[in-house]
Amino acid sequence: MLSLPDRLDELREDLVADPMRISTYHDMPFAIFRYDPPDEYLCRKHIRLLAISLEQNHARNVHFISLGKLLWQAISQTEGIDAVIADEKQRGFENAQKTVHTLISDEDDFMPLSGLIEDRAATLKSKQDIIFLVRAGALAPHIYRCSTLLDKMHGKTEVPIILFYPGTAEGRTDLRFMGMEDRAGTGAYNYRVKIYGGV
């Protein structure tokens, strides 16, 4: 398997190609960059260097969107953290996690993550802007599936989006979020987008 820097070089080459080679679908311009969860800080360092290279050498604008920040934004602007804490104290962690899932997925009453990303992407240009979705680990252990997020974004933007995914590879298209063994019963998710760092 290629090293982390080598996989990022492969991603960079695909991002600067004309046309981009990250996806074969114009309505799903997404790719996943998988990295081992213990490499979180190393990956953060290297993707910042990648962003600088794309901006300085290839006239691309890279926009970092933290899923962790969006998660806390959705909580604070809806029920509030105190309500989530009270829910956990009263009904337990699993129920509090379900509450947070509702806050970031219910399109009618709350603030779905996909909508927040779509709003940000609407201000960007598909030919020069790229979104790096980072801090996906904030959605662990079972707050929200990254696969659901990408499914919800299908057809919503033409701006290229790279999801930096902490997990393990189970074959060429199956991933296990954070490498968590307790997800063995649900199986690894089969992604329909290009994965950098699959087996």
C-alpha positions as CSV (number, residue, x, y, z in Angstrom):
1,M,0.0,0.0,0.0
2,L,1.2,3.5,-0.8
3,S,2.4,5.8,2.0
4,L,0.2,8.7,3.2
5,P,2.3,11.3,1.3
6,D,2.2,9.1,-1.8
7,R,-1.6,8.8,-1.7
8,L,-1.9,12.5,-1.3
9,D,0.4,13.0,-4.3
10,E,-2.0,10.7,-6.3
11,L,-5.0,12.8,-5.1
12,R,-3.2,16.0,-6.0
13,E,-2.5,14.7,-9.5
14,D,-6.2,13.8,-10.0
15,L,-7.4,17.1,-8.6
16,V,-5.2,19.2,-11.1
17,A,-6.0,17.0,-14.1
18,D,-8.2,18.5,-16.8
19,P,-10.9,17.1,-16.4
20,M,-10.5,16.1,-12.8
21,R,-10.1,12.4,-12.2
22,I,-11.7,12.1,-8.8
23,S,-15.1,11.0,-10.1
24,T,-16.8,9.7,-13.2
25,Y,-20.2,11.3,-12.2
26,H,-20.7,15.1,-12.7
27,D,-23.5,15.0,-10.1
28,M,-21.3,13.2,-7.5
29,P,-17.9,15.0,-7.7
30,F,-16.7,13.3,-4.5
31,A,-13.8,11.2,-3.4
32,I,-12.7,9.7,-0.1
33,F,-9.2,9.9,1.2
34,R,-8.9,7.1,3.8
35,Y,-6.3,7.2,6.5
36,D,-5.6,5.2,9.6
37,P,-7.2,6.8,12.6
38,P,-3.9,7.0,14.6
39,D,-2.5,9.1,11.7
40,E,-5.0,11.9,12.4
41,Y,-2.5,14.6,13.2
42,L,0.0,13.5,10.5
43,C,-2.8,13.6,8.0
44,R,-3.9,17.1,9.1
45,K,-0.4,18.3,8.5
46,H,-0.1,16.8,5.0
47,I,-3.5,17.9,3.8
48,R,-2.6,21.5,4.8
49,L,0.5,21.2,2.7
50,L,-1.6,19.8,-0.1
51,A,-3.9,22.7,0.1
52,I,-1.0,25.2,-0.1
53,S,0.4,23.4,-3.1
54,L,-3.0,23.4,-4.9
55,E,-3.4,27.1,-4.2
56,Q,0.1,28.3,-5.0
57,N,0.9,26.0,-7.9
58,H,-2.4,25.3,-9.5
59,A,-4.7,28.3,-8.8
60,R,-7.2,26.2,-6.9
61,N,-9.0,27.5,-3.8
62,V,-9.2,24.9,-1.1
63,H,-11.9,25.4,1.5
64,F,-11.7,23.4,4.7
65,I,-15.0,22.4,6.3
66,S,-14.8,20.8,9.7
67,L,-17.6,18.3,10.3
68,G,-16.8,18.7,14.0
69,K,-17.5,22.4,13.8
70,L,-20.7,21.8,11.8
71,L,-21.8,19.3,14.4
72,W,-21.4,21.7,17.3
73,Q,-22.9,24.5,15.3
74,A,-26.0,22.4,14.7
75,I,-26.3,21.5,18.3
76,S,-25.8,25.0,19.6
77,Q,-28.2,26.6,17.1
78,T,-31.0,24.1,17.8
79,E,-31.4,22.3,21.1
80,G,-28.2,23.5,22.7
81,I,-25.5,21.5,24.5
82,D,-27.2,21.8,27.9
83,A,-30.3,20.0,26.5
84,V,-28.0,17.2,25.0
85,I,-26.2,16.8,28.3
86,A,-29.5,16.6,30.2
87,D,-30.7,14.0,27.7
88,E,-27.6,11.9,28.3
89,K,-28.0,12.1,32.1
90,Q,-31.6,11.2,31.9
91,R,-31.8,8.6,29.1
92,G,-28.2,7.5,28.6
93,F,-25.5,7.9,26.0
94,E,-27.1,5.9,23.2
95,N,-30.3,8.0,23.4
96,A,-28.3,11.3,23.5
97,Q,-26.4,10.1,20.4
98,K,-29.8,9.5,18.6
99,T,-30.9,13.0,19.6
100,V,-27.8,14.5,18.1
101,H,-28.3,12.4,15.0
102,T,-31.8,13.9,14.6
103,L,-30.4,17.4,15.0
104,I,-28.0,16.9,12.1
105,S,-30.2,14.9,9.8
106,D,-33.8,16.1,10.1
107,E,-34.3,18.4,7.2
108,D,-37.6,19.9,8.3
109,D,-37.0,21.0,11.9
110,F,-33.2,21.1,12.5
111,M,-29.9,21.6,10.7
112,P,-28.8,18.7,8.5
113,L,-25.1,18.5,7.8
114,S,-25.7,18.0,4.1
115,G,-27.6,21.3,4.0
116,L,-24.9,23.2,5.8
117,I,-22.3,21.9,3.3
118,E,-24.6,22.6,0.4
119,D,-25.1,26.2,1.5
120,R,-21.3,26.7,1.7
121,A,-20.8,25.0,-1.7
122,A,-23.4,27.2,-3.3
123,T,-21.0,30.2,-2.9
124,L,-18.1,28.4,-4.7
125,K,-17.2,27.7,-8.3
126,S,-16.7,24.2,-9.5
127,K,-13.8,25.0,-11.8
128,Q,-11.5,26.6,-9.2
129,D,-12.8,25.6,-5.8
130,I,-12.3,22.4,-3.8
131,I,-13.9,21.4,-0.5
132,F,-11.9,19.4,2.0
133,L,-14.2,17.8,4.5
134,V,-12.2,17.2,7.7
135,R,-12.7,16.1,11.3
136,A,-15.1,13.3,10.4
137,G,-14.0,11.5,13.6
138,A,-16.3,13.9,15.5
139,L,-19.2,11.8,14.2
140,A,-18.0,8.7,16.1
141,P,-19.0,6.4,17.4
142,H,-22.5,6.3,15.8
143,I,-23.7,9.9,15.5
144,Y,-23.9,10.0,11.7
145,R,-22.6,7.8,8.9
146,C,-20.3,9.4,6.4
147,S,-22.0,7.3,3.7
148,T,-25.3,9.0,4.5
149,L,-23.7,12.4,4.2
150,L,-22.3,11.6,0.7
151,D,-25.6,10.1,-0.4
152,K,-27.5,13.3,0.8
153,M,-25.0,15.4,-1.2
154,H,-25.6,13.5,-4.4
155,G,-26.8,15.9,-7.1
156,K,-26.6,19.0,-4.8
157,T,-23.3,20.4,-6.0
158,E,-20.7,20.3,-8.7
159,V,-17.9,21.6,-6.5
160,P,-15.4,18.8,-5.9
161,I,-15.5,17.4,-2.3
162,I,-12.8,15.3,-0.7
163,L,-13.9,13.6,2.5
164,F,-10.9,12.8,4.7
165,Y,-12.0,9.6,6.4
166,P,-10.4,8.0,9.4
167,G,-11.0,4.3,9.1
168,T,-9.8,0.9,7.8
169,A,-10.2,-0.5,4.4
170,E,-12.1,-3.8,3.8
171,G,-11.3,-4.4,0.2
172,R,-11.3,-1.8,-2.6
173,T,-14.6,-0.1,-1.9
174,D,-15.6,-1.1,1.7
175,L,-14.6,1.0,4.7
176,R,-15.1,0.7,8.4
177,F,-15.4,4.0,10.2
178,M,-12.6,4.6,12.8
179,G,-11.8,0.9,12.4
180,M,-14.4,0.2,15.1
181,E,-14.8,-3.5,15.7
182,D,-18.3,-3.0,17.1
183,R,-19.4,-2.2,13.6
184,A,-18.6,-5.7,12.5
185,G,-22.3,-6.7,12.8
186,T,-23.4,-4.0,10.4
187,G,-20.6,-4.6,7.9
188,A,-18.4,-2.2,6.2
189,Y,-20.1,0.3,3.9
190,N,-19.6,0.0,0.1
191,Y,-18.9,3.4,-1.2
192,R,-19.7,4.3,-4.9
193,V,-17.0,7.0,-5.1
194,K,-13.2,6.8,-5.7
195,I,-11.3,5.9,-2.5
196,Y,-7.7,6.9,-2.0
197,G,-6.3,4.4,0.5
198,G,-8.4,1.4,-0.2
199,V,-6.8,-2.0,-0.3
